[in-house]
Amino acid sequence: MPPTSTYRDCVTRTSKIATSSRVGRPGRGTPQARRRPIARLPSVFAIATIVAATFSVTPLCFNAFATTTHGSSNPAKGLFIRGVNGVRYGVRTAIRVLTFDASQYHLAIGLANNAVDGSLQTPSSMCRGLAGCVAAVNGDYYDVTRVGRADPGDEVGGVIQNCVLLHTPEIAHQQADLDGQRVSQGMDWSVNVNIHGATIPITAVNQELPMQYLNVNLPLAGNLLFTTPFVLRTPAAAGRSTYEFIQVSNTSSPTTSTTAISSTSTTMGPTTSTTTGSTTTSTTLPLTNSTTSPTTINTSTELEYVAQTTKAVRIRAGQVDISAPTGSLFATLQIGDTVTLSTTSKSGCNNIGGHPILLSNGSVVPIDVADTYMAQRYPRTVIGWTASGSTVIMIVEGVDGKSGATGRQLVRLLQSLNVVTALDLDGGDSTSLYAKAHSYYHAGQSERPVSTGLLVVKTR
């Protein structure tokens, strides 16, 4: 788990992972968010808002305080929006609730402008740009570069989208497997390059390094792999070179693991994490063509070495670039040589980060007492699941440090909705809910652009 102070003030002055100018608001000096007016029911209580996705047309079974705020007659059939009163749990701000028929819709991860790092976009814009998307909320935390730098956003956690490993976690970060409906303390991943029989481990995938923000200091080191979705330039520094490859072919089909019941994973980084109490099966996924992404999980692909440079370069279409120390085995390659890139993961085909884990298989996960961000009231976004398989995304409205929900209040709200597994996502001024072509809520004066979003998409 990362130093708690990196999350403690993630939505106070910056609404991101830390309070330094490197993170939080996209370097625009946005004034502190004000409390937005809230539509009230005939009762004296303000409503709280929750988003939930069910595996049947029947909505989630809410507690006695549940109040319907919108009917089911809407352009997106099978999509329902409701409200839940959280006063019993000490939450006096609004909570809205989106439920959907999982036979018609599924969850997807949205990337700002379809890019890894270096881009920001509002969740509503992500949704409008994806065919079949009917709803969206904000996703994982992200950090932001200093004012004046061109690259505005960098995901903090790992991202696997459609079975492709797009970003490895920057720090010890919690993750949610959207398809397996489980949470873990880290992302399970491993990427290796075989050079003339020698296996070279990749240290990070599509990460901007070096990087510094509060309690985090990531040096430029190791073997760094970059693929086309990474829109920034490769690092350039004395003693390092970038080796450029083109993808020749895939040599094996990806497999994805589905876990019926699993405990929290405890291993970080490019190693295999351990799960207990789980039943796991593997399914082979067919490759559609030879241009499958080189970091599709549980595949191997052949790469041909085409160039080497010491300059900072952008990744060309169809290429894979590896930044490595000049004395590494990559320096022994000759133009035209081929290597084998292997990517493995048991974290599922759609995996996104957050902090912290609130519930795991029915058990409350203790929140660090030093984590002041979770001890105070903030707007919140939570992804979770019930024992019956319903997906729940809970949105709590509020004002940074003044109103909203604490971590303990989130847990009690989730338990009242029969949620057994849940992960807190980014919050504060990033909190937003877009559904049925309408912005239902956004913290602050306007919807904040973010690096990732969680989307509800019509299943074809």
C-alpha positions, 0 to 999 in steps of 0.5 A: 500500500502506498504511503497514506499521505499520497492519498490523504489529500488527493482531493483537497487542493488537487483532487488527485493522488497528492497535494504537490503541483505535480498532481491533482488539478490539471495545472489550471489553478481552478478555484475551490469547488463550491457546493452545488445546489441539490434538488430535494425531495418532500422530506427534509433530507438531501438524497445521496446518489448511487450507480448500480448495474444488475444482472437482471431487469429487476433493480437492486434491492435498496433499503427502506430509505431508497427513493426513486428519482427517475422512472425507467421510461427513458431512451436507454431501455434497461437503464434505471436511475434512483436515489438512496437517502444516506442520513441513517449513515451520516451522509447528508449529501446527494447519492444517485443510482444507476442500475442496468440490465447486464444482459443488455449492458456491460462495463468498459474502461475509457481512456482519455482520447484513447491514449495512455498518459498525456491526455485528459477528457471528461467522462461524458465526452468519453461516453459520447465518443464510444458507440453504444455507451449510455453512462459514464463515471470517473475512473482511477486516480491520476497525476498531473505534470507541472504547469507548462508541461505539455503532458497533462495526465498519467494514470497511477494504477494499472490498466488492462483494457480488452485483454491488452496490458496498457499501463502498469501501476506506478506505485503500490495500488489497489485494482479491480477486475471488472469481469472477474468481479474481484479486487486485489492489492496489486496487479498481476503482470509479467512482461519479458523479452527473450534475446538469443535464449536469455530472458530480460524482464520489463520493469514497466509498461507505458510509464512516464519516468522519471516521476516525482510527487508527494512521497513518490520518487520514481527514477528513470531505471530498468527496461521500459516498454512502450507501445502505440497508445503511449502518446508521450516521448520515450525518455532520453538520458545519458547511459540509456538508449531506445531500441525500436522494433516492429511487430512480426507476428503473434505466436500464441493465443491469449487466455483469461482467468476467471475466478469465482471466489478469491481473496485479496492479492498481495503481490505487486509489480511484474510478478505473479500475485497469490490468491487463496480460496479461489476457483480459477478456470482458463479460457482461450481467446482466439486471435483475430489477426496478426496485428493483435496488440503486442502486450495482449495478456497471455500471448507471445509475439515476435518483434524485429529490431529495426533501429536504435536512438538516444533521442526522445521519440514518439512511438510509431504505429505498429512499433514497440520501443524499449528504453534500456541501459546502454550496457544491456543485452539489447545493445548486442542486437543487430538490425534484422534480429528477432526477439520474443515478447511475452506478456502474462497476467491473471488480473482479467481482461478489464482491470482498473486501479483505485484506492482503497479496497473497502470490502472483499468477499463480504469482509470489511477491509480496515482503512489505515488510520493515517489515511486522512482522505478516507477519514474526512468527507469528500465526494466519492465514486465506488465500484462494487459487486453484490454476492448475487453478481450485481455490479454497483457503482456508488456516487456520493456528492459533496464538497472537498473536505466539507461534505460527502462521505467518509470511508466508514460511511461508504462501507455502511452504505455499500453493505446496506445495498448488499455489496460484498466487494468494493473499491474506492475510485478517484473522488473529490472534484473528479466525481461525476455521473453522466447517463442517458445523454444527461450530466446528472452530477459533477463536483465543482463548477464544471465536469473535470477532465480525467485520465480514465473513466468507467463506462456502461456500454450496450452489449452487441 
